[in-house]
Amino acid sequence: MIPLPERSATSIDALTPRQIVAELDKYVVGQAKAKRAVAIALRNRIRRQKLPAELADDVAPKNILMIGPTGVGKTEIARRLARLAQSPFIKVEASKFTEVGYVGRDVESMVRDLVELAVDMVRDEQLKEVGARAERAAEERLLDLLLPPRPMAPDEDPLRGRDSQTATRDHLREQLRAGRLDERQVEIDVQERGGPSLEIIQGSSIEEVGLNLKDMMPGLFQGRTKRKRVSVAEARERLKADEAQKLVDMDTVSRDAVRRVEGSGIIFVDEIDKVAGREGSHGPDVSREGVQRDILPIVEGTTVNTKYGMVRTDHILFIAAGAFHVSKPSDLIPELQGRFPIRVELDALGQAEFVRILTEPRSALIKQSIALMATEGVTLTFEDDAVTLIAEFATRVNEHTENIGARRLHTIMERLLDEISFEAPELTGRSITIDVAYVRRMLADIVQNEDLSRYIL
């Protein structure tokens, strides 16, 4: 039976599907159906955590298949959902598993990569929790370096000598905390980087043969230590990191990471349409169907051997996505189709959506451009009509060349601000307004010349 992950103080239990959609709206424009589907999936995961353990083990996640052209927000919706849920998240391209022929790359690597990411997440959380204790321990070690214990004279009063040492140490502590000793040099032991390197043949893994060389030969990989003179400021950071690592129990981190992956992990499988091959096909299609059959047990629920222990995939949420321009979802093998019961179609983006993408999200492209130029002392302003024209140009280029969705806005904006970005260090203190005339001057010729726009935009 899979143990459910413990909910932290920063739990999202209180978020309703409507509130989850509202959070996603801050970063992704439109695509209400896709947001609704992932919001329900996340809420069902929260509901499952409140069930009795016997029943919760039988409640499988409802995996989602997103269908839509490139650049409409499929990956961003999944990534933002994982960040909102504080879930381990990884994105893989299904087509990469066909790179070395029919056998394909080890599909279980997606689960191992997810566990590695979860270990990093949990370790970072633990390091933050022990930060204050590590800082105090590092301070004591630093004071020992700055004021080594001195031997007592035979006729010296032990009590008076200790009081004198304590007073000096307290005085040094005050100076250290005030930053007045940051430039002083001290000697500390640092670990040399590097060591023996091993090359693993692609498609194989140490886990498969049950070996963990770092555990078998720890001395081989730890590296040697050497004395090095560094500033007090650098020594403090190094010693703090060293003390924090001592306070973190990696066995606990590993267990928590595995539990988090099993209970709340999200794997986003992109380009699933690229491996949609029919039975009886020849050539690369055979490899594609083989990849589908390799992915199937991972999605159905299996146990994967990782260096942190066995990981069950029964309750990992899988979100698959593809454009499906050439193939159709029905071209996937029936068993895999059945493992993605929720299908949502994402809408292609037009001019109205491009205007919103440029201005509404928290990290909208126009907000980014204004902030970047502000670092150079340049005040950048965009008129509403100019924003509309930028969106119109992006729509026109997508219609006449390849439709790459919102990604077209990146190329358009870079071309639009090319002159300003280059000259910005010489324009400090200036205010520049991007109006319709400026947009036409920078973009009109390229957009109207279809052959040129294919190369430049």
Phi, psi and omega in degrees: 000136185280125176288136180280143180291143178287141180275135182275176179295332180266043184289154178257018183306327185281348184285124175274163177306322179296320179289326177297316177299319179297322177294318179294329179298338180289342185237334184235131181272134175071209178055050184298323183294318180293318178297321180296319181296313182289330177294319178294319180298319180292318180295323177295327177295320177295319179297320181299323181296341182265358180277160171301148186303321182297318181283323182299327182295335182266352181272104183272148177291148178268099183294154190240138173247115179264129182241122180175159181294168181293150174077023181252358173114012183298306182294320184295322178298314181294318182294316179293325178297316180296321179294321178296321183274356184055042182257146171299133185222137176217145177248131176230151174263124182299328185293337183291341180284355177261001191294332182246035172094199189297319182296322177077169177286154182301108184292338178292347180299333179295324179288319179297320178296322179295321178294317178302317179295319179296321177299317178297319179299310183293320179297318178298319178297317179295320180297323177294321181295323183265008185303315183294317179295320179295323180293321178294317180295320179295322179297318179295319179295323180292322177294326176297325179287322181284329182225077180298145178300131182260145179292145181276144174288151183302325184262010183276141176289118183301320182294314181295321179297320179293319179297320179296318179296319180295318179296317178296320181295318178296322178295317178295323179299317178298316180294321180297314181292332179279353179083010183281350180252008188300329184272350180292148181264139175225161177256129177227163175273125177239151181270131179288137177279164177097188183141189182292144178245144179238139178256123179257131181296136182300139180095346177252168180209149179298326182300326185297326181263008174069029181247144170226095188299328181294328177282325183287321183231067185300324182295335183288331187254348186284336182080164180265158176256152177216157179281137181217138177272124179224167177287160179299321181298316179290320180299320180300316181294318179296315181292324178296316178297321180295315180292323179296319179298323178294327184279343181271126178271107184292334176296317178293319178301315181297315180297315180296321181295316179296317179297322180291320178296314182294327185263334186216015179292150177230126175244124180258114181259104182271163177057036180295335179292338181288343179249018179275091180243146181273156178292146180086000179283165180239168176070221186297337180298328178298318178298320181298315180294326177297321178295319178301318182288333176287322180288329187308308182297329178296318182286322180295324183123109180216182178246126182248133180275120176236168180289353176258006180119180180284137182235125176269139184257010185302326187243017170284136178273123178256128175241114179257151183214150177191157179282326181053046176285316183265312180265178179232157176306329180289350176281346173291154179297145186306322182298321180286323176303318183293342180271359176234074187290337183260119179245129176229136179257126180267142185279146172293151184264138178241195185298316182299319179293323180296322177299316180293320180297323181290335191238328192275311186301161181299326179248041181301151184301321180292321177296322177297315182297318180297317181293320180297316180290330178297332178294340178263003182081018180254128178266114183254134180228136178248125174284151182300318180296326179293320178297318178299319180292322177300314179297322179295316178297317180298318178297317182295317180294320178298325182288325186264343176240219176278137178274102180252019174064219185292343179297337177298329180297328179296314180293321179297313182294321178297318179293320182297318186261017183303310182295314183295318180298322181290320186265358187308317181299338180265359183249019183305132180090354182272153172246127183237131179251125176271107180247183183299318181298318180295318181297317180296319181297322185274334190238334191303312183298319182292316183294320183288329177274099188299319180296319181292319183294333178295328182271324188265320182249000000 
